Amino acid sequence: MIHGGIKYTLSGALSGASEAIAGMPAHWRSCLRGEGDVDLRGGSVLSDHFYLWSANNTAAKLTTFLASKATRGRVGKVAKKDLPAILQNLGFKGSVYKLVDMVLDVPGILRLLAAQAKEQIYKIDWQHARLNSSGNSAAPALQIDIGSDTLNINSKAIIFAAGQGNEALLQNIGATAPTMQRRPLHQVMVKHHHPHTFYGHCLGTDTTPRLTISSHFCEDSSRGEDGSQIWYLGGSLAEKGVGMSPGLLIDQAKAELNTLLPWVNLEKAQWATLAIDRAEPKQLNFGRPDQAHASWAEGCKNVIAAWPTKLTLAPNLGNTVVELLDQESIKPSHQETPNLSLPAPPIAASPWQVALGD
């Protein structure tokens, strides 16, 4: 989801997080049109907006805020005749707002990006590769064993952008900072044949959405859609589900959907859960970072550690990395890319395809 921060305003006020990403949907849309700093033409948008809905009438303070000048251009009230299909039921009595947020087909976006740099992307077998570091003033180099030969790759800047994998990479080279934090979630996945896709946050009493739903399609082994779809459930459900058994969390999810959308029949649905960690630079009291983070690793003069913190902020991360390189006058050499005789990595399967793809 590429969101513009409105879900961070459920306390009824703007915040640093909401303002830091306010311009991100427009940035991504310009790239999808081929007018931005990265060409994403051909990328698939699953939904060009996200909904914010309440099961009942929202609190007056929040309703007033969402209608205020502070959110103008980022949120709009939805008339009853324009409600998404799943909420066009006599049992629905709440309010609905449309956000500028959008949902991308992430595997498709990854394929687009990989195709633009296919001559520079390699899959490394870490059983035969290592980062070589030799002390506090070290400039680590990548060493790869290829057959009986060892390939040494030296660089003025190595960028770690491996999500939670950054933690082990930084430890391996002896970097003392930055350090990483993990904020866990326990998501729920529901495979069903309900006809309507839906992308929305349900308002609750917390400052995070009570429930977030996004829709994704399953594919069979020949990559043809089998007619089913996945609802990927997050929000407070996923945060409070940390530490719960999959069975207990699935029961909680069933109860929530039965309360919020009782007219949707999920009797024959398949259920699974996904425990994940949000990998981020360490914050005071393990709070949520407002922006993407990139900084030079302490103790290793040629390593940048980078975390986008969320997909929305990937452009923000790219700009930060470029600024760090510019400060050190580091530019691409544009040398001819050598043939390393290494395979290209595949695009990873989505978690719902792994858990519920059969």
MINU-338348 format. One line per 8 residues: number of its first residue (from 0); their letters; for each residue x, y, z of N, C-alpha, C. Coordinates in steps of 0.02 Angstrom, whole numbers, plus 50000, padded with zeros to 5 digits. Example, Ala and Ser with C-alpha at 12.3 -4.5 7.8 and 13.67 -1.06 7.14 Angstrom:
BEGIN
0 = AS = 50660:49716:50390:50615:49775:50390:50660:49835:50390  50642:49888:50354:50684:49947:50357:50645:50002:50394
//
This chain:
BEGIN
0 = MIHGGIKY = 50042:49941:50000:50000:50000:50000:50044:50062:50000  50030:50108:49955:50065:50172:49952:50017:50223:49984  50030:50241:50046:49982:50283:50080:50011:50351:50096  49966:50399:50106:49986:50468:50117:49982:50492:50188  49977:50445:50236:49983:50463:50306:49919:50475:50344  49861:50473:50311:49799:50486:50347:49787:50434:50401  49808:50373:50391:49797:50322:50443:49837:50337:50507  49885:50384:50501:49923:50404:50561:49891:50464:50596
8 = TLSGALSG = 49831:50484:50575:49798:50543:50604:49735:50523:50643  49728:50460:50660:49667:50437:50692:49658:50462:50763  49709:50497:50788:49701:50531:50853:49666:50597:50844  49655:50618:50781:49621:50680:50767:49668:50739:50756  49732:50724:50741:49781:50777:50729:49835:50752:50681  49866:50799:50645:49922:50781:50602:49982:50762:50646  50028:50723:50617:50087:50701:50654:50147:50704:50609  50207:50694:50638:50267:50693:50598:50265:50639:50546
16 = ASEAIAGM = 50239:50580:50565:50234:50524:50518:50186:50540:50461  50129:50571:50477:50079:50585:50425:50104:50637:50376  50144:50685:50400:50168:50737:50355:50228:50714:50314  50269:50669:50343:50329:50646:50308:50312:50609:50244  50254:50577:50241:50237:50537:50182:50177:50565:50144  50158:50626:50160:50099:50655:50128:50105:50657:50052  50166:50669:50026:50175:50675:49954:50192:50611:49918  50196:50555:49955:50219:50493:49924:50172:50465:49870
24 = PAHWRSCL = 50105:50464:49880:50063:50438:49827:50073:50476:49761  50078:50542:49764:50089:50581:49702:50156:50564:49671  50207:50553:49713:50273:50535:49687:50270:50469:49649  50238:50420:49680:50232:50354:49648:50191:50359:49584  50137:50398:49585:50095:50404:49525:50135:50434:49467  50178:50482:49482:50219:50512:49428:50266:50460:49399  50293:50415:49441:50336:50362:49416:50297:50312:49373  50236:50297:49394:50194:50251:49355:50175:50280:49287
32 = RGEGDVDL = 50174:50346:49282:50162:50379:49217:50226:50386:49176  50283:50367:49204:50346:50376:49170:50374:50446:49175  50350:50485:49223:50371:50555:49230:50413:50567:49292  50426:50515:49331:50463:50523:49394:50536:50504:49387  50570:50498:49444:50641:50483:49444:50655:50410:49429  50604:50367:49434:50609:50297:49415:50551:50281:49368  50565:50246:49313:50514:50231:49263:50477:50168:49284  50414:50175:49305:50373:50118:49324:50314:50109:49277
40 = RGGSVLSD = 50320:50134:49216:50266:50123:49167:50254:50049:49157  50191:50030:49155:50174:49960:49149:50161:49927:49216  50176:49962:49271:50161:49935:49337:50086:49932:49349  50064:49880:49380:49992:49870:49392:49971:49899:49459  49917:49937:49457:49887:49966:49518:49825:49925:49534  49826:49891:49591:49769:49850:49610:49709:49894:49630  49723:49951:49660:49670:49999:49677:49700:50068:49679  49666:50117:49650:49693:50185:49649:49671:50226:49710
48 = HFYLWSAN = 49640:50193:49758:49621:50227:49820:49611:50176:49875  49608:50199:49936:49595:50158:49995:49537:50190:50032  49497:50149:50065:49441:50176:50103:49456:50177:50178  49425:50224:50212:49426:50227:50285:49353:50223:50306  49334:50170:50341:49263:50162:50357:49254:50147:50431  49194:50162:50454:49176:50148:50523:49118:50099:50524  49118:50056:50575:49063:50010:50582:48999:50047:50602  49008:50099:50642:48953:50142:50664:48974:50214:50650
56 = NTAAKLTT = 48935:50262:50673:48955:50331:50664:49020:50346:50700  49066:50380:50667:49130:50395:50697:49123:50449:50751  49174:50453:50793:49173:50504:50845:49171:50573:50813  49136:50619:50843:49126:50686:50814:49192:50721:50802  49240:50715:50849:49304:50749:50842:49341:50725:50780  49343:50659:50769:49378:50632:50712:49342:50648:50647  49276:50645:50647:49238:50663:50587:49252:50735:50567  49253:50780:50616:49267:50850:50602:49337:50859:50574
64 = FLASKATR = 49385:50823:50603:49454:50828:50579:49460:50804:50507  49430:50747:50491:49435:50719:50423:49404:50766:50371  49357:50806:50393:49324:50853:50347:49358:50921:50347  49412:50930:50385:49443:50995:50393:49490:51012:50336  49512:51075:50334:49560:51097:50283:49626:51060:50289  49643:51037:50349:49707:51003:50359:49714:50941:50316  49659:50908:50299:49662:50847:50261:49636:50856:50190  49623:50918:50170:49595:50931:50103:49641:50904:50049
72 = GRVGKVAK = 49612:50870:50001:49651:50841:49947:49678:50772:49963  49672:50751:50026:49698:50686:50046:49643:50638:50068  49583:50665:50082:49528:50624:50105:49462:50657:50085  49413:50617:50066:49348:50645:50048:49292:50599:50071  49237:50628:50092:49179:50588:50114:49147:50555:50054  49126:50492:50062:49096:50453:50007:49020:50453:50016  48986:50473:49963:48913:50473:49964:48887:50401:49964  48827:50391:49989:48799:50323:49995:48797:50288:49928
80 = KDLPAILQ = 48780:50325:49875:48774:50294:49809:48842:50273:49780  48896:50299:49808:48963:50284:49784:49002:50236:49829  48968:50206:49877:49002:50160:49922:49032:50101:49884  49088:50074:49907:49115:50013:49876:49064:49957:49881  49066:49911:49834:49013:49860:49829:49003:49822:49893  49057:49807:49929:49051:49765:49988:49013:49801:50044  49011:49868:50042:48975:49906:50094:48905:49927:50072  48885:49908:50012:48818:49924:49988:48769:49872:50014
88 = NLGFKGSV = 48759:49872:50078:48716:49824:50111:48674:49862:50162  48612:49842:50170:48568:49876:50217:48593:49873:50289  48635:49825:50302:48662:49818:50370:48718:49866:50386  48744:49901:50334:48798:49948:50347:48770:50016:50366  48790:50042:50424:48764:50105:50451:48819:50157:50463  48880:50143:50443:48935:50187:50461:48950:50241:50410  49007:50272:50418:49031:50324:50373:49091:50298:50334  49101:50325:50273:49156:50302:50230:49192:50363:50201
96 = YKLVDMVL = 49258:50361:50202:49300:50412:50172:49346:50379:50121  49360:50415:50067:49407:50390:50016:49473:50426:50023  49527:50387:50027:49594:50415:50034:49630:50414:49967  49682:50455:49960:49722:50456:49899:49770:50397:49896  49772:50357:49949:49816:50299:49950:49800:50251:49893  49850:50214:49870:49838:50164:49818:49874:50100:49836  49855:50046:49800:49884:49980:49812:49916:49956:49748  49979:49935:49752:50017:49913:49694:50022:49836:49692
104 = DVPGILRL = 50030:49810:49632:50048:49740:49623:50124:49736:49633  50145:49720:49695:50216:49725:49712:50259:49676:49671  50239:49612:49662:50281:49569:49620:50291:49597:49550  50239:49629:49522:50246:49659:49456:50294:49718:49457  50290:49759:49509:50337:49816:49515:50408:49791:49522  50419:49738:49560:50486:49709:49568:50512:49683:49501  50468:49653:49461:50491:49628:49396:50511:49686:49350  50473:49741:49354:50491:49800:49314:50559:49827:49334
112 = LAAQAKEQ = 50570:49835:49398:50634:49862:49422:50691:49815:49405  50680:49750:49413:50733:49702:49398:50751:49702:49324  50700:49711:49281:50713:49711:49209:50757:49771:49189  50751:49826:49225:50790:49886:49209:50863:49879:49229  50878:49830:49272:50947:49822:49295:50968:49748:49291  50940:49711:49243:50950:49639:49242:51022:49619:49233  51064:49662:49204:51134:49645:49194:51175:49657:49258  51145:49686:49308:51182:49702:49370:51154:49667:49432
120 = IYKIDWQH = 51108:49620:49423:51077:49586:49479:51098:49513:49479  51125:49490:49536:51149:49422:49541:51124:49389:49605  51116:49325:49601:51099:49286:49661:51164:49258:49690  51176:49273:49754:51237:49251:49787:51220:49194:49835  51258:49141:49831:51252:49086:49879:51298:49101:49937  51269:49119:49995:51310:49141:50052:51349:49084:50084  51339:49023:50061:51383:48969:50084:51452:48975:50050  51454:49013:49995:51516:49022:49958:51534:49096:49950
128 = ARLNSSGN = 51508:49138:49994:51522:49210:49990:51529:49238:50060  51564:49293:50066:51574:49324:50132:51594:49397:50123  51581:49436:50173:51606:49504:50176:51671:49504:50216  51724:49528:50186:51790:49527:50218:51803:49594:50251  51812:49594:50317:51827:49655:50354:51885:49641:50401  51927:49692:50412:51988:49679:50451:52002:49732:50504  51948:49761:50533:51960:49809:50587:51918:49871:50582  51927:49917:50630:51885:49976:50634:51890:50022:50573
136 = SAAPALQI = 51948:50023:50541:51956:50067:50483:51944:50030:50418  51912:49972:50422:51905:49928:50364:51857:49956:50313  51871:49938:50251:51824:49949:50197:51806:49880:50171  51752:49850:50196:51736:49781:50180:51731:49770:50104  51753:49711:50083:51747:49689:50014:51708:49625:50013  51672:49613:49957:51634:49552:49949:51677:49500:49915  51684:49442:49945:51722:49388:49916:51674:49331:49899  51678:49307:49836:51634:49254:49812:51677:49199:49783
144 = DIGSDTLN = 51666:49138:49806:51701:49081:49778:51662:49055:49718  51694:49056:49660:51663:49030:49598:51708:48974:49573  51687:48912:49586:51730:48856:49569:51792:48858:49612  51849:48855:49579:51913:48856:49615:51940:48927:49623  51904:48977:49595:51926:49046:49598:51888:49085:49651  51920:49138:49677:51887:49184:49723:51883:49253:49691  51822:49279:49686:51811:49344:49657:51807:49396:49713  51846:49448:49708:51844:49503:49756:51811:49564:49725
152 = INSKAIIF = 51758:49589:49757:51723:49648:49733:51735:49704:49784  51772:49755:49762:51786:49813:49805:51744:49872:49782  51720:49911:49829:51675:49966:49811:51686:50024:49859  51678:50085:49833:51681:50144:49876:51620:50147:49922  51566:50114:49902:51506:50114:49943:51468:50049:49933  51457:50014:49987:51414:49955:49988:51351:49974:50027  51293:49963:49996:51230:49983:50028:51194:49920:50052  51184:49915:50117:51145:49861:50145:51071:49882:50144
160 = AAGQGNEA = 51031:49848:50105:50959:49862:50101:50921:49796:50104  50938:49756:50155:50912:49688:50161:50859:49682:50214  50826:49738:50233:50774:49734:50284:50803:49707:50349  50771:49656:50378:50795:49629:50441:50862:49594:50432  50881:49577:50370:50947:49549:50357:51003:49597:50370  50989:49662:50373:51041:49711:50388:51073:49699:50456  51034:49674:50503:51059:49663:50571:51120:49616:50570  51113:49559:50536:51168:49511:50533:51226:49537:50491
168 = LLQNIGAT = 51210:49573:50437:51263:49600:50394:51306:49650:50433  51274:49694:50471:51311:49743:50510:51353:49709:50565  51325:49658:50596:51362:49622:50647:51423:49587:50617  51415:49559:50556:51469:49522:50524:51529:49565:50508  51518:49630:50496:51575:49673:50479:51598:49714:50539  51568:49702:50597:51589:49735:50658:51567:49807:50664  51515:49826:50628:51490:49895:50634:51457:49906:50702  51469:49964:50731:51441:49979:50797:51376:50017:50793
176 = APTMQRRP = 51360:50045:50736:51297:50082:50725:51288:50089:50649  51225:50098:50627:51163:50101:50667:51142:50031:50690  51096:50031:50737:51068:49968:50761:50996:49962:50738  50971:49902:50738:50905:49889:50710:50855:49870:50764  50792:49886:50754:50739:49863:50797:50689:49822:50756  50654:49779:50790:50601:49740:50758:50535:49755:50793  50484:49770:50754:50417:49779:50782:50372:49726:50750  50354:49675:50788:50320:49617:50759:50246:49629:50743
184 = LHQVMVKH = 50222:49592:50695:50151:49589:50678:50132:49515:50667  50069:49500:50674:50043:49433:50659:49982:49443:50615  49993:49440:50549:49940:49453:50500:49897:49390:50490  49837:49402:50464:49792:49346:50446:49778:49349:50371  49776:49289:50340:49762:49284:50269:49700:49240:50260  49653:49264:50219:49590:49229:50208:49581:49218:50133  49578:49155:50112:49566:49139:50041:49493:49122:50032  49460:49157:49986:49388:49148:49977:49369:49164:49905
192 = HHPHTFYG = 49305:49153:49888:49280:49168:49821:49227:49223:49822  49230:49266:49873:49184:49323:49875:49197:49367:49814  49146:49393:49781:49157:49427:49716:49191:49495:49719  49192:49528:49777:49215:49597:49778:49284:49603:49810  49329:49638:49775:49391:49658:49806:49377:49718:49852  49420:49727:49902:49409:49782:49948:49476:49803:49977  49484:49868:49985:49545:49896:50014:49523:49950:50064  49530:49936:50129:49505:49984:50177:49532:49975:50247
200 = HCLGTDTT = 49530:50031:50285:49545:50032:50356:49479:50042:50393  49468:50002:50444:49409:50012:50487:49429:50053:50548  49393:50107:50561:49405:50148:50619:49384:50112:50682  49425:50118:50734:49408:50091:50799:49420:50143:50852  49434:50121:50912:49447:50168:50967:49521:50181:50977  49564:50143:50943:49636:50152:50949:49660:50204:50898  49724:50223:50904:49753:50269:50855:49780:50232:50794  49773:50167:50792:49786:50128:50732:49720:50099:50709
208 = PRLTISSH = 49713:50084:50644:49650:50055:50620:49632:49991:50657  49568:49984:50671:49544:49922:50704:49559:49861:50660  49549:49869:50595:49562:49815:50548:49579:49846:50481  49629:49818:50447:49645:49838:50379:49636:49778:50333  49603:49789:50277:49591:49736:50228:49621:49757:50161  49661:49715:50131:49681:49724:50061:49669:49659:50024  49654:49663:49960:49635:49605:49920:49690:49588:49869  49704:49524:49863:49756:49501:49816:49733:49435:49785
216 = FCEDSSRG = 49753:49424:49724:49730:49364:49689:49781:49307:49695  49754:49246:49703:49795:49187:49702:49806:49166:49630  49862:49134:49618:49876:49108:49551:49893:49035:49557  49873:48995:49505:49892:48925:49506:49962:48918:49477  49985:48857:49470:50054:48845:49450:50070:48871:49380  50019:48881:49338:50031:48908:49271:50023:48983:49269  50017:49014:49328:50010:49087:49336:49944:49112:49308  49895:49068:49302:49828:49091:49282:49785:49097:49344
224 = EDGSQIWY = 49746:49150:49349:49706:49160:49410:49655:49104:49418  49649:49079:49478:49603:49023:49490:49534:49047:49514  49523:49112:49512:49458:49139:49531:49451:49157:49603  49497:49137:49645:49494:49153:49715:49534:49217:49729  49524:49244:49788:49564:49301:49809:49581:49294:49883  49632:49333:49902:49654:49333:49971:49637:49400:50002  49609:49398:50062:49606:49458:50103:49665:49454:50151  49705:49506:50151:49763:49511:50195:49742:49559:50251
232 = LGGSLAEK = 49740:49535:50312:49711:49572:50368:49766:49598:50415  49765:49663:50427:49813:49694:50472:49779:49741:50521  49813:49795:50539:49787:49843:50587:49797:49818:50659  49754:49841:50703:49759:49821:50773:49754:49746:50782  49716:49713:50738:49711:49640:50741:49781:49609:50738  49823:49633:50692:49890:49604:50683:49936:49624:50740  49928:49685:50767:49972:49706:50822:49954:49668:50886  49891:49661:50900:49870:49626:50961:49877:49550:50954
240 = GVGMSPGL = 49885:49527:50892:49893:49456:50881:49963:49429:50893  50010:49474:50905:50079:49453:50918:50080:49409:50981  50109:49351:50976:50111:49305:51034:50053:49257:51036  50000:49270:50997:49943:49224:50995:49960:49164:50950  49930:49107:50964:49936:49050:50919:49897:49065:50855  49916:49034:50799:49878:49046:50737:49804:49032:50745  49787:48977:50781:49716:48960:50788:49677:49013:50826  49706:49038:50880:49672:49089:50920:49665:49154:50880
248 = LIDQAKAE = 49717:49173:50843:49712:49235:50804:49662:49228:50747  49658:49170:50716:49608:49159:50664:49538:49165:50693  49527:49138:50752:49462:49145:50785:49445:49219:50797  49496:49258:50818:49486:49330:50828:49468:49364:50762  49502:49345:50708:49488:49375:50643:49418:49358:50619  49397:49297:50629:49329:49277:50609:49278:49318:50648  49290:49327:50712:49243:49366:50753:49241:49439:50730  49299:49468:50714:49300:49538:50691:49263:49545:50625
256 = LNTLLPWV = 49275:49501:50577:49241:49507:50513:49167:49495:50520  49147:49450:50565:49076:49438:50576:49043:49498:50608  49080:49535:50649:49053:49596:50680:49050:49654:50630  49103:49663:50591:49107:49721:50547:49072:49710:50480  49074:49649:50454:49045:49635:50388:49004:49570:50393  48951:49570:50433:48915:49507:50447:48880:49478:50386  48869:49518:50334:48835:49493:50274:48882:49456:50226  48946:49456:50241:48995:49421:50198:49002:49349:50223
264 = NLEKAQWA = 48987:49302:50179:48989:49231:50198:49060:49203:50186  49093:49185:50240:49161:49157:50236:49164:49086:50264  49107:49051:50260:49104:48984:50289:49153:48936:50256  49164:48943:50191:49208:48897:50155:49278:48926:50144  49294:48979:50177:49359:49011:50168:49415:48969:50199  49475:48979:50172:49535:48950:50202:49573:49004:50240  49603:48986:50296:49634:49035:50339:49706:49016:50354  49748:49066:50360:49818:49056:50381:49842:49121:50412
272 = TLAIDRAE = 49897:49118:50448:49926:49178:50478:49999:49185:50456  50024:49246:50465:50093:49261:50446:50123:49305:50501  50173:49279:50535:50210:49318:50586:50268:49352:50551  50271:49418:50555:50324:49455:50521:50352:49508:50569  50411:49533:50552:50443:49587:50589:50450:49647:50544  50431:49705:50569:50448:49768:50535:50519:49786:50556  50565:49786:50508:50635:49800:50523:50649:49874:50512  50676:49907:50563:50684:49980:50561:50746:50000:50601
280 = PKQLNFGR = 50773:50060:50589:50826:50085:50632:50799:50095:50702  50838:50081:50752:50814:50083:50821:50792:50154:50840  50734:50158:50873:50704:50220:50895:50697:50221:50970  50689:50280:50998:50677:50287:51069:50612:50250:51087  50615:50207:51136:50556:50169:51159:50527:50126:51104  50567:50108:51054:50545:50065:50999:50485:50095:50962  50484:50160:50955:50430:50193:50919:50435:50183:50844  50384:50204:50809:50384:50198:50736:50422:50256:50705
288 = PDQAHASW = 50471:50243:50660:50507:50298:50627:50460:50338:50582  50473:50403:50579:50432:50445:50535:50453:50441:50463  50518:50427:50451:50544:50429:50383:50588:50367:50370  50607:50360:50307:50657:50309:50291:50723:50329:50322  50769:50280:50327:50833:50293:50360:50890:50265:50318  50943:50304:50310:51005:50280:50281:51062:50320:50314  51114:50285:50334:51172:50318:50365:51234:50274:50356  51292:50307:50359:51355:50270:50356:51363:50229:50419
296 = AEGCKNVI = 51385:50167:50411:51396:50123:50468:51459:50145:50505  51454:50147:50570:51512:50166:50611:51561:50107:50616  51624:50121:50601:51675:50069:50603:51689:50038:50536  51651:50058:50484:51661:50031:50416:51650:50088:50368  51704:50113:50340:51701:50177:50305:51666:50175:50237  51649:50117:50211:51618:50115:50145:51550:50081:50146  51517:50076:50204:51453:50041:50208:51398:50090:50229  51343:50088:50191:51282:50125:50209:51229:50074:50228
304 = AAWPTKLT = 51198:50083:50286:51142:50041:50307:51077:50078:50293  51031:50045:50260:50970:50079:50237:50908:50037:50252  50858:50071:50279:50792:50040:50291:50738:50088:50264  50695:50065:50219:50641:50110:50197:50586:50119:50250  50582:50073:50297:50532:50068:50350:50463:50050:50324  50446:50071:50263:50385:50049:50230:50393:50063:50155  50357:50025:50114:50364:50031:50041:50349:50103:50019  50301:50134:50050:50283:50203:50032:50343:50249:50029
312 = LAPNLGNT = 50390:50239:50074:50447:50284:50081:50508:50263:50042  50502:50215:49996:50559:50195:49956:50590:50254:49918  50551:50299:49888:50582:50357:49855:50621:50401:49904  50594:50410:49964:50628:50448:50017:50695:50416:50034  50696:50349:50038:50758:50313:50052:50809:50324:49995  50786:50318:49933:50831:50327:49877:50864:50396:49877  50824:50447:49890:50851:50515:49892:50902:50523:49948  50889:50492:50006:50935:50497:50062:51001:50464:50046
320 = VVELLDQE = 50999:50406:50014:51061:50371:49995:51101:50413:49945  51067:50442:49896:51101:50483:49846:51135:50543:49880  51101:50573:49928:51131:50630:49964:51194:50609:50002  51193:50551:50032:51252:50526:50068:51310:50515:50020  51296:50487:49961:51349:50475:49911:51376:50541:49884  51330:50588:49872:51352:50654:49846:51398:50690:49895  51383:50683:49959:51424:50716:50010:51496:50691:50009  51506:50629:49986:51573:50600:49982:51600:50600:49910
328 = SIKPSHQE = 51564:50634:49866:51583:50639:49795:51591:50570:49763  51547:50523:49783:51548:50456:49754:51498:50453:49697  51523:50436:49638:51481:50432:49579:51490:50363:49547  51439:50339:49511:51447:50276:49474:51504:50282:49423  51544:50230:49416:51600:50233:49370:51579:50217:49298  51520:50185:49290:51494:50167:49224:51542:50121:49186  51581:50083:49224:51623:50033:49192:51580:49977:49165  51606:49942:49116:51570:49886:49087:51560:49833:49140
336 = TPNLSLPA = 51498:49808:49147:51483:49758:49198:51515:49691:49178  51555:49662:49222:51587:49599:49205:51537:49541:49207  51552:49489:49170:51511:49429:49172:51533:49387:49232  51492:49385:49284:51512:49352:49346:51492:49278:49347  51458:49255:49296:51437:49184:49293:51395:49165:49354  51355:49211:49377:51310:49199:49433:51238:49202:49408  51193:49162:49438:51124:49162:49415:51086:49225:49437  51030:49239:49404:50986:49294:49424:50938:49268:49477
344 = PPIAASPW = 50923:49307:49528:50876:49284:49580:50804:49287:49555  50761:49241:49576:50690:49244:49557:50653:49294:49600  50595:49315:49576:50550:49355:49618:50517:49309:49669  50521:49328:49732:50494:49285:49785:50418:49278:49779  50393:49220:49798:50321:49209:49799:50290:49249:49856  50228:49271:49847:50193:49307:49900:50178:49259:49958  50174:49285:50018:50161:49240:50075:50094:49203:50071  50043:49236:50042:49979:49201:50035:49982:49147:49982
352 = QVALGD = 50025:49156:49931:50033:49104:49881:50067:49043:49912  50115:49055:49956:50150:49000:49990:50102:48964:50037  50063:49001:50075:50021:48971:50127:49956:48944:50100  49928:48976:50049:49860:48960:50026:49855:48950:49951  49911:48938:49918:49911:48936:49845:49883:48874:49814  49879:48819:49851:49854:48756:49822:49778:48756:49816
//
